[in-house]
Amino acid sequence: MEGDIQKYLDGEMTSEEEITFLEKIDNDPEAKESLKLYQEMNVVYDTENWELIDSKSNYKKINDYERFLKSDKGKSIANTLDEVEQSYFKELQSSRIKRIFLYVGGVAAIFIAGLFLLNQFTNIDNTELYAEYKDWNTLPSLTQRDNATELVNIEKLFKSKKHKESLILIEKLMLENNQELDSQIILYLGANQLELNMNEDAIKSFTKLLNNNSLDSSKAHWYLGLCFLKINKLENAKNEFKSLANSNLNFKKLEAKELLEQLD
């Protein structure tokens, strides 16, 4: 059946062969699905120049490949595969669909080469999702709440991306208040830690916020989800986003649902 699909997509069938082929496809759900997959790959991958065309596929795996191949590491692998193809298949008169599967098959082989490589690629995707969805503009304003110099500076330093300096001021407040911080400052504490790659500390901070029964405590599900997403603990991340999506809180509910769809 693969040979017939290839021949059909290459336009090499006679009218009679095409009619017979389409009748077979209509009566075989598995073959029909295979044809759809081949057609989408034919659209997504421009194998004349090994360029990726922006086209939203119905197949998650194709979208995963596309996202990875657009990354710097993916482009490097694509260039290597192109060099191999040029060296070894220069004289081969292969069809377009064969070249697509040669290319995608090479990438697929890399994906299944081992857990290490697979995790590396997954981390790339998750890091991109983390960068796309983190939004520190939703943090409450400390300057509007209080004119205290420390709070003003904590927020200003954070917005200036001087996270280490902002964190030092928060830690100073913790010492002055016997380790007790209100919920809004805890948000800045965890956000600073996350930006400084102090991921485990950030998880502890947002977990503390989740358990303090304040008005902001439910927001901790969103930030914990981001923490787990960043460190590739996907089940933990999904649990946090599900808790937020099922809560009565409107904060980041839509974004949580979007992330759940992408992580499934």
LUMLUM-178581 format. One record per residue: residue number from 1; chain; z, y, x of N, C-alpha, C, O in turn; residue in three letters. Coordinates in steps of 0.05 Angstrom, whole numbers, always signed. Example, Ala and Ser with C-alpha at 12.3 -4.5 7.8 and 13.67 -1.06 7.14 Angstrom:
BEGIN
(rec 1 A (+156 -114 +264) (+156 -90 +246) (+156 -66 +264) (+169 -66 +285) ALA)
(rec 2 A (+142 -45 +257) (+143 -21 +273) (+157 +1 +258) (+161 +23 +268) SER)
END
This chain:
BEGIN
(rec 1 A (+0 -24 +16) (+0 +0 +0) (+0 +25 +17) (-12 +46 +10) MET)
(rec 2 A (+13 +24 +40) (+14 +48 +58) (-14 +55 +67) (-21 +79 +69) GLU)
(rec 3 A (-30 +35 +74) (-57 +40 +82) (-73 +53 +60) (-89 +71 +66) GLY)
(rec 4 A (-69 +44 +35) (-84 +56 +13) (-75 +85 +8) (-92 +102 +3) ASP)
(rec 5 A (-49 +90 +11) (-39 +117 +7) (-51 +135 +28) (-60 +158 +23) ILE)
(rec 6 A (-52 +125 +53) (-63 +141 +75) (-92 +147 +70) (-102 +169 +74) GLN)
(rec 7 A (-107 +127 +61) (-135 +130 +56) (-140 +150 +33) (-159 +166 +34) LYS)
(rec 8 A (-123 +148 +13) (-125 +166 -10) (-121 +195 -2) (-136 +213 -9) TYR)
(rec 9 A (-99 +200 +13) (-92 +227 +22) (-113 +239 +41) (-117 +263 +42) LEU)
(rec 10 A (-126 +221 +57) (-146 +230 +76) (-173 +234 +62) (-193 +243 +75) ASP)
(rec 11 A (-175 +228 +36) (-200 +232 +22) (-222 +212 +30) (-245 +219 +28) GLY)
(rec 12 A (-214 +188 +38) (-233 +169 +48) (-240 +147 +27) (-254 +129 +33) GLU)
(rec 13 A (-230 +150 +2) (-236 +130 -18) (-261 +138 -34) (-267 +161 -37) MET)
(rec 14 A (-274 +118 -43) (-296 +122 -62) (-284 +129 -89) (-260 +125 -93) THR)
(rec 15 A (-300 +137 -108) (-290 +144 -134) (-278 +119 -148) (-257 +121 -161) SER)
(rec 16 A (-292 +96 -144) (-282 +72 -156) (-255 +63 -144) (-236 +55 -158) GLU)
(rec 17 A (-253 +66 -117) (-229 +58 -103) (-206 +77 -111) (-183 +68 -115) GLU)
(rec 18 A (-212 +102 -115) (-191 +121 -123) (-180 +115 -151) (-156 +117 -155) GLU)
(rec 19 A (-198 +108 -169) (-189 +101 -197) (-171 +77 -196) (-150 +76 -209) ILE)
(rec 20 A (-180 +56 -181) (-163 +32 -179) (-136 +38 -166) (-116 +28 -175) THR)
(rec 21 A (-137 +54 -145) (-112 +61 -131) (-93 +76 -150) (-69 +69 -151) PHE)
(rec 22 A (-103 +96 -165) (-85 +111 -183) (-74 +94 -206) (-52 +99 -215) LEU)
(rec 23 A (-89 +74 -214) (-80 +56 -235) (-56 +39 -224) (-36 +35 -237) GLU)
(rec 24 A (-59 +30 -198) (-37 +15 -185) (-12 +33 -183) (+10 +23 -188) LYS)
(rec 25 A (-16 +57 -175) (+6 +76 -172) (+21 +80 -198) (+45 +80 -199) ILE)
(rec 26 A (+6 +83 -220) (+18 +88 -246) (+35 +65 -255) (+54 +68 -270) ASP)
(rec 27 A (+28 +41 -246) (+42 +17 -255) (+63 +7 -235) (+76 -14 -239) ASN)
(rec 28 A (+68 +23 -214) (+87 +15 -193) (+104 +39 -186) (+96 +55 -170) ASP)
(rec 29 A (+128 +41 -198) (+146 +64 -193) (+153 +68 -163) (+155 +90 -154) PRO)
(rec 30 A (+156 +45 -149) (+162 +47 -120) (+139 +59 -105) (+143 +76 -87) GLU)
(rec 31 A (+115 +50 -111) (+91 +61 -98) (+87 +90 -105) (+79 +106 -88) ALA)
(rec 32 A (+93 +98 -130) (+91 +126 -139) (+110 +144 -123) (+103 +166 -115) LYS)
(rec 33 A (+134 +134 -118) (+154 +149 -103) (+144 +152 -74) (+148 +173 -61) GLU)
(rec 34 A (+133 +130 -63) (+122 +131 -36) (+100 +152 -33) (+99 +167 -14) SER)
(rec 35 A (+83 +153 -53) (+61 +173 -53) (+72 +201 -53) (+62 +219 -39) LEU)
(rec 36 A (+92 +206 -70) (+105 +233 -71) (+117 +240 -44) (+114 +263 -35) LYS)
(rec 37 A (+130 +221 -31) (+142 +226 -5) (+120 +234 +16) (+123 +253 +31) LEU)
(rec 38 A (+98 +218 +16) (+77 +224 +35) (+65 +251 +29) (+59 +266 +48) TYR)
(rec 39 A (+61 +258 +4) (+49 +283 -3) (+67 +307 +6) (+57 +327 +16) GLN)
(rec 40 A (+93 +304 +2) (+111 +326 +10) (+112 +329 +40) (+113 +351 +50) GLU)
(rec 41 A (+111 +307 +54) (+111 +309 +83) (+85 +322 +92) (+84 +336 +112) MET)
(rec 42 A (+63 +316 +78) (+38 +327 +85) (+38 +358 +81) (+24 +372 +95) ASN)
(rec 43 A (+54 +367 +62) (+56 +396 +57) (+76 +409 +77) (+70 +430 +88) VAL)
(rec 44 A (+99 +396 +81) (+120 +409 +97) (+112 +411 +126) (+119 +430 +140) VAL)
(rec 45 A (+98 +390 +137) (+92 +390 +165) (+63 +396 +171) (+45 +381 +162) TYR)
(rec 46 A (+58 +417 +185) (+31 +424 +193) (+27 +411 +220) (+34 +422 +241) ASP)
(rec 47 A (+15 +387 +220) (+13 +372 +245) (-10 +381 +262) (-14 +370 +285) THR)
(rec 48 A (-27 +399 +253) (-47 +410 +271) (-35 +425 +294) (-44 +424 +316) GLU)
(rec 49 A (-14 +440 +287) (+0 +457 +307) (+29 +449 +310) (+44 +464 +323) ASN)
(rec 50 A (+38 +427 +298) (+66 +419 +298) (+84 +442 +288) (+106 +445 +299) TRP)
(rec 51 A (+74 +457 +268) (+91 +478 +257) (+103 +469 +231) (+92 +452 +217) GLU)
(rec 52 A (+127 +479 +225) (+140 +472 +201) (+135 +494 +180) (+139 +517 +185) LEU)
(rec 53 A (+125 +485 +157) (+118 +504 +136) (+143 +506 +118) (+155 +486 +111) ILE)
(rec 54 A (+150 +531 +109) (+172 +534 +91) (+165 +523 +64) (+149 +535 +49) ASP)
(rec 55 A (+176 +500 +57) (+170 +488 +31) (+193 +471 +23) (+200 +452 +37) SER)
(rec 56 A (+206 +478 +1) (+230 +464 -8) (+223 +436 -19) (+211 +434 -40) LYS)
(rec 57 A (+230 +416 -4) (+224 +389 -12) (+245 +378 -32) (+268 +388 -32) SER)
(rec 58 A (+237 +359 -48) (+256 +346 -66) (+272 +324 -51) (+290 +312 -63) ASN)
(rec 59 A (+265 +319 -26) (+278 +298 -11) (+297 +311 +9) (+289 +326 +27) TYR)
(rec 60 A (+323 +304 +6) (+343 +316 +23) (+338 +310 +53) (+342 +328 +69) LYS)
(rec 61 A (+329 +286 +59) (+324 +279 +87) (+303 +296 +99) (+305 +304 +123) LYS)
(rec 62 A (+281 +302 +84) (+260 +319 +94) (+271 +347 +100) (+265 +359 +120) ILE)
(rec 63 A (+288 +357 +81) (+300 +383 +85) (+318 +383 +109) (+320 +403 +124) ASN)
(rec 64 A (+332 +361 +114) (+350 +359 +137) (+333 +360 +163) (+340 +374 +182) ASP)
(rec 65 A (+311 +345 +163) (+294 +346 +186) (+283 +374 +191) (+283 +384 +214) TYR)
(rec 66 A (+274 +387 +169) (+263 +413 +172) (+283 +433 +183) (+276 +449 +201) GLU)
(rec 67 A (+307 +432 +173) (+328 +451 +182) (+334 +446 +212) (+337 +465 +228) ARG)
(rec 68 A (+336 +420 +219) (+342 +414 +247) (+319 +422 +265) (+324 +434 +286) PHE)
(rec 69 A (+295 +416 +257) (+272 +422 +274) (+267 +452 +278) (+254 +460 +297) LEU)
(rec 70 A (+278 +468 +261) (+276 +497 +264) (+297 +508 +283) (+295 +531 +291) LYS)
(rec 71 A (+317 +492 +289) (+337 +500 +309) (+326 +499 +337) (+305 +487 +341) SER)
(rec 72 A (+339 +512 +356) (+330 +512 +383) (+327 +484 +395) (+308 +477 +408) ASP)
(rec 73 A (+348 +467 +389) (+347 +440 +399) (+324 +424 +387) (+310 +408 +400) LYS)
(rec 74 A (+320 +429 +361) (+298 +415 +347) (+271 +423 +358) (+253 +406 +361) GLY)
(rec 75 A (+267 +449 +363) (+242 +458 +374) (+236 +446 +402) (+214 +439 +409) LYS)
(rec 76 A (+258 +443 +417) (+255 +431 +444) (+245 +402 +441) (+227 +393 +456) SER)
(rec 77 A (+257 +387 +422) (+249 +359 +417) (+220 +359 +407) (+204 +341 +415) ILE)
(rec 78 A (+213 +377 +390) (+186 +378 +379) (+166 +382 +401) (+144 +370 +401) ALA)
(rec 79 A (+172 +400 +420) (+154 +405 +442) (+151 +380 +459) (+129 +374 +469) ASN)
(rec 80 A (+173 +365 +463) (+171 +341 +479) (+154 +320 +465) (+137 +307 +478) THR)
(rec 81 A (+158 +317 +439) (+141 +298 +424) (+112 +306 +424) (+94 +289 +426) LEU)
(rec 82 A (+107 +332 +423) (+79 +342 +425) (+66 +334 +451) (+43 +326 +452) ASP)
(rec 83 A (+82 +337 +473) (+71 +331 +500) (+65 +301 +501) (+45 +293 +512) GLU)
(rec 84 A (+83 +284 +490) (+79 +255 +490) (+54 +249 +474) (+37 +232 +482) VAL)
(rec 85 A (+51 +261 +451) (+28 +256 +434) (+2 +264 +448) (-18 +250 +446) GLU)
(rec 86 A (+3 +287 +461) (-21 +296 +475) (-29 +277 +498) (-52 +272 +504) GLN)
(rec 87 A (-8 +266 +511) (-13 +249 +535) (-23 +221 +527) (-42 +211 +539) SER)
(rec 88 A (-11 +209 +506) (-16 +181 +501) (-35 +177 +477) (-47 +155 +475) TYR)
(rec 89 A (-39 +197 +461) (-55 +193 +437) (-79 +212 +436) (-91 +217 +415) PHE)
(rec 90 A (-86 +222 +459) (-108 +242 +460) (-134 +231 +451) (-150 +244 +437) LYS)
(rec 91 A (-139 +206 +458) (-165 +194 +451) (-164 +179 +424) (-185 +170 +414) GLU)
(rec 92 A (-140 +177 +412) (-137 +162 +388) (-146 +179 +364) (-135 +200 +359) LEU)
(rec 93 A (-165 +168 +348) (-174 +183 +324) (-156 +175 +301) (-164 +160 +283) GLN)
(rec 94 A (-131 +185 +301) (-113 +178 +280) (-115 +198 +257) (-123 +221 +261) SER)
(rec 95 A (-108 +189 +233) (-110 +206 +210) (-86 +225 +210) (-67 +223 +225) SER)
(rec 96 A (-88 +245 +192) (-67 +265 +189) (-40 +252 +182) (-20 +260 +194) ARG)
(rec 97 A (-40 +234 +164) (-15 +222 +155) (-3 +205 +177) (+22 +204 +179) ILE)
(rec 98 A (-20 +193 +194) (-9 +178 +217) (+5 +196 +236) (+26 +190 +247) LYS)
(rec 99 A (-7 +220 +240) (+5 +239 +259) (+31 +250 +248) (+50 +254 +263) ARG)
(rec 100 A (+32 +254 +222) (+57 +262 +210) (+79 +242 +215) (+101 +249 +222) ILE)
(rec 101 A (+73 +216 +210) (+93 +196 +213) (+100 +191 +242) (+122 +184 +249) PHE)
(rec 102 A (+80 +195 +260) (+86 +194 +288) (+107 +215 +296) (+127 +210 +310) LEU)
(rec 103 A (+103 +239 +286) (+121 +262 +292) (+148 +258 +279) (+169 +258 +293) TYR)
(rec 104 A (+148 +253 +252) (+173 +250 +238) (+187 +225 +247) (+212 +224 +249) VAL)
(rec 105 A (+172 +204 +253) (+184 +179 +262) (+198 +183 +288) (+219 +171 +293) GLY)
(rec 106 A (+187 +199 +306) (+200 +205 +331) (+226 +219 +327) (+246 +213 +340) GLY)
(rec 107 A (+226 +238 +308) (+251 +252 +302) (+271 +234 +289) (+295 +234 +295) VAL)
(rec 108 A (+261 +217 +271) (+279 +198 +258) (+292 +179 +278) (+315 +172 +276) ALA)
(rec 109 A (+276 +171 +298) (+287 +153 +319) (+310 +167 +334) (+330 +154 +341) ALA)
(rec 110 A (+307 +192 +338) (+328 +207 +351) (+353 +208 +333) (+375 +206 +343) ILE)
(rec 111 A (+348 +211 +307) (+371 +213 +289) (+387 +188 +288) (+412 +188 +284) PHE)
(rec 112 A (+373 +165 +291) (+388 +139 +289) (+394 +127 +316) (+403 +105 +317) ILE)
(rec 113 A (+389 +142 +337) (+394 +131 +364) (+423 +124 +369) (+429 +106 +384) ALA)
(rec 114 A (+441 +139 +356) (+469 +133 +359) (+486 +153 +345) (+476 +175 +337) GLY)
(rec 115 A (+511 +147 +340) (+529 +165 +326) (+532 +191 +340) (+536 +212 +327) LEU)
(rec 116 A (+532 +191 +366) (+536 +216 +381) (+514 +236 +374) (+520 +259 +367) PHE)
(rec 117 A (+489 +227 +375) (+467 +246 +369) (+467 +254 +340) (+462 +277 +333) LEU)
(rec 118 A (+473 +235 +322) (+475 +241 +294) (+495 +262 +288) (+490 +281 +273) LEU)
(rec 119 A (+519 +259 +301) (+540 +279 +297) (+532 +306 +308) (+539 +327 +297) ASN)
(rec 120 A (+517 +306 +330) (+508 +331 +342) (+490 +346 +322) (+493 +370 +318) GLN)
(rec 121 A (+472 +331 +309) (+454 +344 +291) (+469 +353 +266) (+463 +375 +256) PHE)
(rec 122 A (+488 +337 +257) (+504 +345 +233) (+520 +370 +239) (+522 +388 +222) THR)
(rec 123 A (+531 +371 +263) (+546 +395 +271) (+529 +420 +270) (+538 +441 +262) ASN)
(rec 124 A (+503 +417 +278) (+485 +440 +277) (+482 +450 +249) (+484 +474 +243) ILE)
(rec 125 A (+478 +432 +230) (+475 +439 +202) (+500 +452 +191) (+499 +473 +178) ASP)
(rec 126 A (+523 +440 +197) (+548 +450 +187) (+555 +477 +198) (+566 +494 +184) ASN)
(rec 127 A (+549 +481 +224) (+554 +506 +236) (+538 +528 +223) (+547 +550 +219) THR)
(rec 128 A (+513 +521 +216) (+496 +540 +203) (+507 +547 +175) (+506 +570 +167) GLU)
(rec 129 A (+516 +527 +161) (+528 +532 +134) (+553 +549 +137) (+557 +567 +120) LEU)
(rec 130 A (+569 +543 +157) (+594 +558 +161) (+587 +588 +166) (+598 +606 +154) TYR)
(rec 131 A (+567 +592 +183) (+559 +620 +190) (+547 +634 +166) (+551 +658 +162) ALA)
(rec 132 A (+533 +619 +149) (+520 +630 +126) (+540 +638 +104) (+537 +659 +91) GLU)
(rec 133 A (+561 +622 +101) (+579 +626 +78) (+605 +640 +85) (+619 +650 +67) TYR)
(rec 134 A (+612 +642 +110) (+637 +657 +116) (+632 +686 +109) (+611 +698 +117) LYS)
(rec 135 A (+651 +698 +96) (+647 +726 +87) (+674 +740 +89) (+691 +738 +70) ASP)
(rec 136 A (+679 +753 +111) (+704 +767 +115) (+706 +793 +99) (+727 +806 +99) TRP)
(rec 137 A (+685 +801 +87) (+686 +826 +71) (+703 +822 +46) (+711 +842 +33) ASN)
(rec 138 A (+709 +797 +39) (+726 +792 +15) (+756 +793 +22) (+772 +791 +4) THR)
(rec 139 A (+762 +797 +48) (+790 +799 +55) (+802 +825 +43) (+788 +845 +42) LEU)
(rec 140 A (+827 +824 +34) (+839 +848 +22) (+842 +870 +42) (+845 +865 +66) PRO)
(rec 141 A (+841 +895 +33) (+845 +918 +51) (+875 +922 +56) (+890 +926 +37) SER)
(rec 142 A (+883 +922 +81) (+910 +927 +88) (+915 +957 +90) (+938 +966 +86) LEU)
(rec 143 A (+895 +973 +95) (+898 +1002 +98) (+903 +1015 +71) (+917 +1035 +69) THR)
(rec 144 A (+891 +1004 +50) (+895 +1015 +23) (+923 +1009 +13) (+934 +1023 -4) GLN)
(rec 145 A (+934 +987 +22) (+960 +978 +12) (+983 +993 +25) (+1003 +998 +12) ARG)
(rec 146 A (+980 +1000 +50) (+1002 +1011 +66) (+992 +1028 +88) (+971 +1022 +100) ASP)
(rec 147 A (+1006 +1050 +94) (+998 +1067 +116) (+1011 +1059 +142) (+1008 +1073 +162) ASN)
(rec 148 A (+1024 +1036 +142) (+1038 +1027 +167) (+1017 +1024 +189) (+996 +1012 +185) ALA)
(rec 149 A (+1023 +1034 +212) (+1004 +1034 +234) (+995 +1006 +242) (+972 +1001 +247) THR)
(rec 150 A (+1014 +987 +241) (+1008 +960 +249) (+987 +947 +231) (+968 +935 +240) GLU)
(rec 151 A (+990 +952 +205) (+971 +940 +185) (+944 +953 +188) (+923 +939 +186) LEU)
(rec 152 A (+944 +979 +191) (+918 +993 +195) (+903 +983 +219) (+879 +978 +218) VAL)
(rec 153 A (+918 +979 +240) (+905 +970 +265) (+896 +941 +264) (+876 +934 +275) ASN)
(rec 154 A (+912 +925 +250) (+904 +896 +246) (+877 +895 +233) (+859 +880 +242) ILE)
(rec 155 A (+873 +910 +212) (+848 +909 +197) (+825 +922 +213) (+803 +911 +215) GLU)
(rec 156 A (+830 +944 +226) (+810 +958 +242) (+800 +940 +265) (+776 +938 +270) LYS)
(rec 157 A (+819 +928 +279) (+812 +911 +301) (+796 +887 +292) (+777 +879 +305) LEU)
(rec 158 A (+804 +876 +269) (+790 +853 +258) (+761 +860 +252) (+742 +846 +259) PHE)
(rec 159 A (+757 +882 +238) (+730 +891 +230) (+713 +898 +254) (+689 +897 +253) LYS)
(rec 160 A (+726 +906 +276) (+712 +912 +301) (+707 +887 +317) (+697 +888 +340) SER)
(rec 161 A (+715 +864 +306) (+712 +837 +319) (+729 +835 +344) (+722 +820 +363) LYS)
(rec 162 A (+750 +851 +345) (+769 +848 +367) (+792 +830 +357) (+814 +838 +352) LYS)
(rec 163 A (+784 +804 +354) (+802 +785 +341) (+827 +779 +357) (+848 +775 +346) HIS)
(rec 164 A (+824 +778 +383) (+847 +772 +400) (+868 +794 +397) (+892 +788 +395) LYS)
(rec 165 A (+859 +819 +398) (+878 +842 +395) (+891 +843 +368) (+914 +849 +365) GLU)
(rec 166 A (+875 +837 +347) (+885 +837 +320) (+906 +815 +317) (+926 +819 +304) SER)
(rec 167 A (+900 +792 +328) (+919 +769 +327) (+945 +776 +341) (+967 +768 +332) LEU)
(rec 168 A (+944 +790 +363) (+968 +797 +378) (+987 +815 +361) (+1011 +811 +361) ILE)
(rec 169 A (+975 +833 +346) (+991 +851 +328) (+1003 +835 +305) (+1026 +840 +298) LEU)
(rec 170 A (+989 +815 +295) (+1000 +798 +274) (+1023 +782 +284) (+1044 +779 +271) ILE)
(rec 171 A (+1020 +771 +308) (+1042 +755 +320) (+1066 +772 +326) (+1089 +763 +324) GLU)
(rec 172 A (+1061 +797 +332) (+1084 +816 +336) (+1099 +820 +310) (+1123 +820 +309) LYS)
(rec 173 A (+1084 +823 +288) (+1096 +825 +262) (+1112 +800 +254) (+1134 +802 +242) LEU)
(rec 174 A (+1102 +777 +262) (+1116 +752 +257) (+1143 +751 +271) (+1162 +742 +259) MET)
(rec 175 A (+1144 +761 +295) (+1169 +761 +310) (+1188 +781 +297) (+1212 +776 +296) LEU)
(rec 176 A (+1178 +804 +288) (+1196 +824 +277) (+1206 +816 +249) (+1227 +825 +241) GLU)
(rec 177 A (+1191 +799 +236) (+1200 +791 +209) (+1208 +761 +207) (+1207 +749 +186) ASN)
(rec 178 A (+1218 +751 +229) (+1228 +723 +230) (+1208 +703 +220) (+1214 +686 +203) ASN)
(rec 179 A (+1183 +705 +230) (+1161 +687 +223) (+1151 +689 +195) (+1133 +674 +187) GLN)
(rec 180 A (+1161 +708 +179) (+1152 +710 +151) (+1130 +732 +149) (+1135 +755 +156) GLU)
(rec 181 A (+1107 +724 +138) (+1086 +743 +133) (+1078 +741 +103) (+1079 +720 +91) LEU)
(rec 182 A (+1069 +764 +92) (+1060 +761 +64) (+1032 +749 +64) (+1019 +746 +85) ASP)
(rec 183 A (+1022 +743 +40) (+998 +727 +37) (+973 +741 +49) (+956 +728 +61) SER)
(rec 184 A (+971 +767 +45) (+948 +782 +54) (+946 +782 +85) (+924 +780 +96) GLN)
(rec 185 A (+968 +784 +98) (+968 +784 +127) (+962 +756 +137) (+949 +752 +158) ILE)
(rec 186 A (+971 +735 +123) (+965 +708 +130) (+934 +703 +130) (+924 +688 +146) ILE)
(rec 187 A (+921 +716 +111) (+892 +714 +110) (+879 +724 +135) (+861 +712 +146) LEU)
(rec 188 A (+889 +747 +145) (+879 +758 +170) (+887 +740 +194) (+872 +737 +213) TYR)
(rec 189 A (+910 +729 +192) (+919 +711 +214) (+900 +687 +216) (+890 +682 +238) LEU)
(rec 190 A (+895 +674 +194) (+877 +651 +194) (+849 +658 +202) (+835 +643 +216) GLY)
(rec 191 A (+839 +681 +192) (+812 +689 +198) (+809 +695 +227) (+788 +688 +239) ALA)
(rec 192 A (+828 +709 +239) (+827 +714 +268) (+827 +688 +284) (+812 +685 +303) ASN)
(rec 193 A (+844 +670 +276) (+846 +644 +290) (+819 +629 +288) (+810 +616 +307) GLN)
(rec 194 A (+807 +630 +265) (+782 +615 +261) (+760 +628 +278) (+744 +613 +289) LEU)
(rec 195 A (+759 +654 +279) (+739 +668 +296) (+743 +663 +325) (+724 +664 +341) GLU)
(rec 196 A (+768 +657 +333) (+774 +652 +361) (+773 +622 +368) (+781 +614 +389) LEU)
(rec 197 A (+763 +607 +349) (+760 +577 +352) (+787 +564 +355) (+789 +542 +366) ASN)
(rec 198 A (+808 +577 +344) (+834 +564 +343) (+836 +550 +315) (+852 +556 +298) MET)
(rec 199 A (+818 +530 +313) (+813 +518 +286) (+837 +504 +274) (+843 +507 +250) ASN)
(rec 200 A (+851 +489 +290) (+875 +475 +280) (+897 +495 +271) (+910 +490 +251) GLU)
(rec 201 A (+900 +516 +287) (+919 +537 +279) (+911 +550 +253) (+928 +557 +237) ASP)
(rec 202 A (+885 +555 +250) (+875 +567 +226) (+881 +550 +202) (+889 +559 +180) ALA)
(rec 203 A (+878 +523 +205) (+884 +504 +183) (+913 +506 +176) (+920 +506 +152) ILE)
(rec 204 A (+930 +508 +196) (+959 +510 +190) (+966 +536 +175) (+982 +536 +157) LYS)
(rec 205 A (+953 +558 +183) (+958 +583 +170) (+949 +583 +141) (+963 +592 +123) SER)
(rec 206 A (+924 +573 +136) (+914 +573 +109) (+929 +552 +91) (+932 +556 +67) PHE)
(rec 207 A (+939 +531 +104) (+956 +512 +89) (+982 +524 +81) (+992 +520 +59) THR)
(rec 208 A (+993 +541 +99) (+1017 +555 +92) (+1012 +574 +69) (+1029 +577 +51) LYS)
(rec 209 A (+989 +588 +69) (+982 +605 +47) (+980 +590 +21) (+989 +599 +0) LEU)
(rec 210 A (+968 +566 +22) (+964 +550 -2) (+990 +543 -15) (+992 +540 -39) LEU)
(rec 211 A (+1011 +540 +2) (+1037 +530 -8) (+1057 +552 -14) (+1080 +547 -20) ASN)
(rec 212 A (+1048 +578 -12) (+1068 +599 -15) (+1070 +611 -43) (+1085 +629 -48) ASN)
(rec 213 A (+1054 +599 -62) (+1055 +607 -90) (+1051 +637 -96) (+1062 +648 -114) ASN)
(rec 214 A (+1034 +649 -79) (+1028 +678 -84) (+1002 +679 -100) (+989 +659 -106) SER)
(rec 215 A (+994 +704 -107) (+969 +708 -122) (+945 +700 -105) (+924 +693 -116) LEU)
(rec 216 A (+948 +700 -79) (+926 +694 -61) (+925 +665 -53) (+907 +656 -38) ASP)
(rec 217 A (+945 +649 -61) (+948 +622 -51) (+924 +604 -57) (+915 +588 -41) SER)
(rec 218 A (+912 +607 -81) (+889 +591 -88) (+864 +597 -72) (+847 +580 -69) SER)
(rec 219 A (+863 +621 -61) (+841 +628 -44) (+840 +611 -18) (+819 +608 -6) LYS)
(rec 220 A (+863 +600 -12) (+865 +584 +13) (+846 +560 +12) (+837 +551 +33) ALA)
(rec 221 A (+840 +550 -12) (+821 +528 -14) (+794 +535 -1) (+782 +519 +12) HIS)
(rec 222 A (+785 +560 -6) (+759 +568 +5) (+760 +569 +35) (+743 +559 +49) TRP)
(rec 223 A (+781 +581 +46) (+783 +584 +75) (+789 +558 +89) (+779 +553 +111) TYR)
(rec 224 A (+804 +541 +76) (+808 +514 +87) (+782 +498 +88) (+776 +484 +107) LEU)
(rec 225 A (+767 +501 +66) (+741 +488 +65) (+723 +497 +88) (+709 +481 +100) GLY)
(rec 226 A (+723 +523 +94) (+708 +534 +117) (+717 +522 +143) (+701 +515 +160) LEU)
(rec 227 A (+744 +520 +146) (+755 +509 +170) (+745 +480 +175) (+735 +473 +196) CYS)
(rec 228 A (+747 +464 +154) (+738 +436 +156) (+708 +434 +160) (+699 +416 +174) PHE)
(rec 229 A (+693 +452 +147) (+664 +452 +151) (+657 +458 +180) (+640 +445 +192) LEU)
(rec 230 A (+671 +477 +192) (+666 +485 +219) (+671 +462 +239) (+657 +459 +259) LYS)
(rec 231 A (+692 +446 +234) (+699 +425 +252) (+688 +398 +243) (+695 +377 +254) ILE)
(rec 232 A (+670 +398 +224) (+655 +375 +215) (+672 +354 +201) (+667 +330 +203) ASN)
(rec 233 A (+694 +362 +188) (+709 +344 +171) (+699 +348 +142) (+712 +362 +126) LYS)
(rec 234 A (+677 +335 +137) (+663 +341 +112) (+678 +332 +87) (+677 +347 +67) LEU)
(rec 235 A (+691 +310 +87) (+706 +301 +64) (+728 +320 +57) (+733 +326 +34) GLU)
(rec 236 A (+742 +329 +78) (+763 +349 +74) (+752 +375 +63) (+763 +387 +44) ASN)
(rec 237 A (+729 +383 +74) (+717 +408 +64) (+709 +405 +35) (+714 +423 +19) ALA)
(rec 238 A (+697 +382 +28) (+688 +378 +0) (+712 +378 -19) (+711 +388 -41) LYS)
(rec 239 A (+734 +366 -10) (+758 +366 -27) (+768 +394 -33) (+776 +400 -55) ASN)
(rec 240 A (+768 +411 -12) (+777 +439 -16) (+758 +454 -34) (+767 +469 -52) GLU)
(rec 241 A (+732 +451 -30) (+713 +465 -47) (+714 +455 -76) (+711 +470 -95) PHE)
(rec 242 A (+719 +429 -80) (+722 +418 -107) (+747 +430 -120) (+746 +436 -144) LYS)
(rec 243 A (+769 +432 -105) (+793 +444 -117) (+788 +472 -126) (+798 +480 -147) SER)
(rec 244 A (+773 +487 -110) (+767 +515 -117) (+748 +516 -141) (+752 +532 -160) LEU)
(rec 245 A (+728 +499 -141) (+708 +499 -163) (+721 +491 -189) (+712 +499 -210) ALA)
(rec 246 A (+742 +474 -188) (+755 +465 -213) (+779 +482 -221) (+792 +476 -241) ASN)
(rec 247 A (+785 +503 -205) (+807 +520 -211) (+800 +541 -231) (+777 +544 -238) SER)
(rec 248 A (+820 +556 -240) (+815 +579 -259) (+808 +605 -244) (+804 +625 -256) ASN)
(rec 249 A (+807 +603 -217) (+802 +626 -201) (+772 +630 -198) (+757 +612 -193) LEU)
(rec 250 A (+763 +655 -202) (+734 +661 -199) (+726 +666 -170) (+702 +667 -164) ASN)
(rec 251 A (+746 +669 -153) (+740 +675 -125) (+724 +653 -112) (+733 +631 -110) PHE)
(rec 252 A (+700 +660 -103) (+682 +641 -88) (+676 +615 -103) (+669 +596 -90) LYS)
(rec 253 A (+679 +615 -129) (+674 +590 -144) (+644 +583 -142) (+638 +559 -138) LYS)
(rec 254 A (+627 +602 -146) (+598 +597 -145) (+590 +586 -117) (+575 +567 -115) LEU)
(rec 255 A (+600 +600 -96) (+594 +591 -69) (+604 +563 -63) (+591 +547 -49) GLU)
(rec 256 A (+628 +557 -74) (+639 +530 -70) (+621 +509 -83) (+617 +487 -71) ALA)
(rec 257 A (+610 +515 -106) (+593 +496 -120) (+566 +493 -104) (+556 +471 -102) LYS)
(rec 258 A (+556 +515 -94) (+532 +513 -78) (+535 +496 -53) (+518 +480 -46) GLU)
(rec 259 A (+558 +499 -40) (+564 +484 -16) (+567 +454 -22) (+558 +437 -7) LEU)
(rec 260 A (+580 +448 -45) (+583 +420 -53) (+556 +407 -57) (+552 +384 -50) LEU)
(rec 261 A (+537 +422 -69) (+510 +410 -73) (+496 +405 -47) (+482 +385 -44) GLU)
(rec 262 A (+501 +422 -27) (+487 +419 -1) (+500 +397 +15) (+487 +385 +32) GLN)
(rec 263 A (+526 +392 +11) (+541 +373 +27) (+539 +345 +15) (+545 +325 +29) LEU)
(rec 264 A (+530 +342 -10) (+528 +316 -22) (+504 +300 -11) (+499 +278 -19) ASP)
END
